Amino acid sequence: MDFCEKCDALLIPKKVSGTVIAKCPDCNWIKENGKLTTISFTNDSSSKDPEGGKMLVLEDDDGFVAGRPRKEMYCNNCDSHQEIEYWEIQTRSADEAPTRFFRCTNCDKNWREYD
């Protein structure tokens, strides 16, 4: 993990012109070859991943959050089975079950379930 030397935010891997760099999401500085600089970002999805799939590289934001599992589940809003993203957050005390959140990838409706 690398952190921005300017604002201490966690640097996120990005692909720019076929090169993987670490970009600060807060102040738009990048760390390339061990030092921070500024850069204008372009989307070059035609290039190959130089890390060979070993590093998570975020490109254009399509609303998909990497790492969230997906499954097919019934959505009340769509009134059919759709692909659903889900995640858990501990919203109550530690001795109680976590809250499960769901988001339909078709209609973007969010809902939650408790145990």
C-alpha positions as CSV (number, residue, x, y, z in Angstrom):
1,M,0.0,0.0,0.0
2,D,1.2,3.5,-0.8
3,F,-0.1,6.7,0.6
4,C,-0.1,10.2,-1.0
5,E,2.7,12.3,0.5
6,K,0.7,15.5,-0.1
7,C,-2.7,14.6,1.6
8,D,-2.1,11.1,3.1
9,A,-4.9,9.4,1.1
10,L,-4.6,5.8,0.0
11,L,-3.2,5.7,-3.6
12,I,-5.3,3.7,-6.1
13,P,-3.7,1.8,-9.0
14,K,-4.8,3.2,-12.4
15,K,-3.9,2.4,-16.0
16,V,-2.7,5.3,-18.1
17,S,-1.5,4.8,-21.7
18,G,-0.6,1.1,-20.8
19,T,1.3,2.0,-17.7
20,V,0.1,1.3,-14.2
21,I,0.5,4.2,-11.8
22,A,-0.7,5.0,-8.3
23,K,-3.2,7.9,-8.2
24,C,-4.5,9.9,-5.3
25,P,-8.3,10.1,-5.4
26,D,-8.4,13.3,-3.4
27,C,-5.7,15.6,-4.9
28,N,-5.1,13.9,-8.3
29,W,-1.4,13.4,-7.7
30,I,0.2,10.3,-8.9
31,K,3.2,8.3,-7.8
32,E,5.3,7.1,-10.7
33,N,8.8,5.7,-10.3
34,G,8.8,6.5,-6.6
35,K,7.9,10.3,-6.8
36,L,4.7,12.3,-7.0
37,T,3.8,14.3,-10.1
38,T,0.6,15.5,-11.8
39,I,-0.8,13.9,-14.9
40,S,-3.8,14.2,-17.2
41,F,-5.6,10.9,-17.5
42,T,-6.7,9.3,-20.7
43,N,-8.6,6.0,-21.1
44,D,-6.6,3.5,-23.1
45,S,-8.4,0.2,-22.7
46,S,-6.8,-1.3,-25.8
47,S,-3.5,-1.9,-24.1
48,K,-2.5,-5.0,-22.2
49,D,-2.2,-5.2,-18.5
50,P,1.6,-5.0,-17.8
51,E,1.0,-6.8,-14.4
52,G,-0.5,-9.8,-16.1
53,G,-3.7,-9.6,-13.9
54,K,-1.8,-9.6,-10.6
55,M,-2.9,-6.1,-9.7
56,L,-6.4,-4.6,-9.5
57,V,-6.5,-1.7,-12.0
58,L,-9.4,0.7,-11.9
59,E,-10.4,2.3,-15.1
60,D,-13.6,4.3,-16.0
61,D,-16.2,4.3,-13.2
62,D,-19.1,2.2,-14.4
63,G,-20.7,2.0,-11.0
64,F,-19.3,-1.4,-10.3
65,V,-17.3,-1.7,-7.1
66,A,-14.6,-4.3,-7.4
67,G,-14.7,-6.9,-4.7
68,R,-18.5,-7.0,-4.2
69,P,-19.8,-10.5,-4.9
70,R,-22.8,-10.9,-7.2
71,K,-25.5,-13.5,-7.4
72,E,-28.9,-14.0,-9.0
73,M,-31.7,-13.0,-6.7
74,Y,-35.3,-11.8,-6.8
75,C,-35.7,-8.0,-7.0
76,N,-39.1,-6.7,-5.9
77,N,-38.7,-3.5,-8.0
78,C,-38.0,-5.5,-11.2
79,D,-40.4,-8.2,-10.2
80,S,-38.0,-10.9,-11.5
81,H,-34.7,-12.6,-10.8
82,Q,-31.8,-10.2,-11.5
83,E,-28.1,-10.0,-10.9
84,I,-27.6,-8.6,-7.4
85,E,-24.5,-7.1,-5.6
86,Y,-24.3,-7.7,-1.9
87,W,-22.2,-6.7,1.1
88,E,-22.3,-6.8,4.9
89,I,-21.7,-4.1,7.4
90,Q,-21.6,-4.4,11.2
91,T,-24.3,-1.7,12.0
92,R,-25.2,-3.0,15.5
93,S,-23.1,-4.3,18.5
94,A,-20.5,-6.9,17.9
95,D,-22.5,-9.7,19.4
96,E,-25.3,-9.3,16.9
97,A,-25.4,-10.4,13.2
98,P,-24.2,-7.9,10.6
99,T,-26.6,-6.2,8.3
100,R,-26.7,-7.5,4.7
101,F,-27.1,-4.9,1.9
102,F,-28.2,-5.7,-1.6
103,R,-28.2,-3.7,-4.9
104,C,-30.0,-4.7,-8.1
105,T,-27.6,-4.2,-11.0
106,N,-30.6,-3.7,-13.3
107,C,-32.6,-1.0,-11.5
108,D,-30.1,0.2,-8.9
109,K,-32.6,-0.4,-6.0
110,N,-30.9,-0.9,-2.6
111,W,-32.4,-2.9,0.3
112,R,-31.1,-4.5,3.5
113,E,-31.9,-7.7,5.5
114,Y,-31.3,-8.4,9.2
115,D,-31.0,-11.7,11.0
